[in-house]
């Protein structure tokens, strides 16, 4: 999600398009741009459903942004986990927050401590993404998400 104070719909979209053109990043499969009261919001979803693939794509995006945070969220009544980063994208039109996410299949071993929630996720570190990106999907079941337990 890009939230921009005073950045128009067109400028927010142009900033994202320029960022994609300037960096070798995976293109979003879904892009949403909305403007309300002069503020623009952009949400971008990445292609892919394996933890290692989505984590690798998120790392590539994170390397091009500043003030990056990482989160995992398990929506209720769904069989997936949203892995996302939020960072700051700057350009001539100003600075905006950019949220990039990908959806991966829920795995009871890997995400054992990640409980479903209607609107709140669990903060992670970039280290989690690096570990998951470096691990082939076939061995991902040995990695357990411990961030939720540590946050309690």
N, C-alpha and C positions, 0 to 999 in steps of 0.2 A: 504494500500500500504506500503510495507516495502521498504525503500530506504537505501541502505547500501553502504558506500564508501569503496571499497576494500573487501567487503564480497562477496564471490562467490555464485553462484546459489545454489550449494549443501549446503553450510554453512547456507545461509538464510533459505532455506527450512528445514534444520535440526534444526535450532533454533526454528522455528515455531512448528515443530513436537514435539520437546522436551518440549516446553512451554505448548502445549496441553496435553502432557503426565503428566506433573508436576502439572497441575491445573485442577479442575473440571469445564471445560468450554464447552459451546456448540460448537460442531464441525462446521466448515464452510461447507456450501453446495456447494460453489464454491471457488476455489483457483487458483490464477494465479501467476506464477513465471516467471520473465523475467530477462535476464542479458544483459547489454550493457556497453561496455567499462570498464568492471570489477566491475560494480555496479549492484546489484540485486534489483528487485522490486517485492514485493508480495502484492496482494490485496485479501482479504478474505470477502466473503459475507455470512451472517448468514441466517439460515432458519427462516421462520415465516413472517407474514404480519400484525400482530396487533401491535399498538404502544406500548401497555404495555409489550407484549412479547419481541419485539426487544429491547426496552429500558432496560428491565431487563437483557437481554443477554449482551448488551453493558456495563452495569454497572459491571457485573461479569468480563468482559474482562478488563475494566478500572481499577478495583481493583488490577490487576496483573501487571500493566504497570506504568511507570513514565512519567511525563510531558504530561499529557493527555489533549487534546482539544476535543470539541464536536461541531458538525455541522449538520445542516439540509439543504438539497438541493433539489429543485424541478426541475427536468429536463424538458425542453420544450417538448411539444407534447407527454407527458406521463401522466398517471393518478396515479402517485406515488410520494412519498417523500423518499429520501435517508437520513436516520439517521446514523451518523458515529462518530467514535472516532479515533483520531490519537494519538499514544503514542510511547514511546521508549521501545524497547525490548532489553535487554542486555544478553550476553552470552559469552562464551570463545572465540568466533570468532569476537566479537566486539559488538557495539550498532547499532541498526537499528530502523528506524521509521516503525511502523506497523499501517495500516489503516484497521479497521474492520467496515463493514456497513451492514445494513439491509434495505429492501425496505418495506414501509407501504403504504396503500391506501391513496390518497389525500382526505382530508375532508375539505370542504369549510369553515366550522365553526372553526375547530381546527387549521387549517393552513391558516386562512384568510389573513394574511399579508405576506405570503411566496409566492413571485412572481416567475414564471418560469425564469430560467437563463441557458444559455448554459454551463457555467463552474464554476459558483461561488455560494457558499452557504451562509448561515447565521450562525455566531458563536453563540453557546448556552453555557449554563453552565451544569455541572453535575447535578445541582438541577433540571433542566428541565427533565432529564432522570429519576431521582428519583421520581419526581411527576408523570410522565407518567407510570412508572413501578408499582407504588402503586395504580393506578387507573384502575379499571376493564374496559375492552374495551367498555362495553355498556354505560359507562358514560363519555367516552372520549370526546364526542361532546361538553361538557361544558368548556373544557380547550382550550384557544385560545393562539396560538403562538404569543407572543408579542415582541420577540427579534428583528424581522425585524423593527418594529415600533420604538423601542428604539435605534436602530442603525442609524436611519435617522437623 
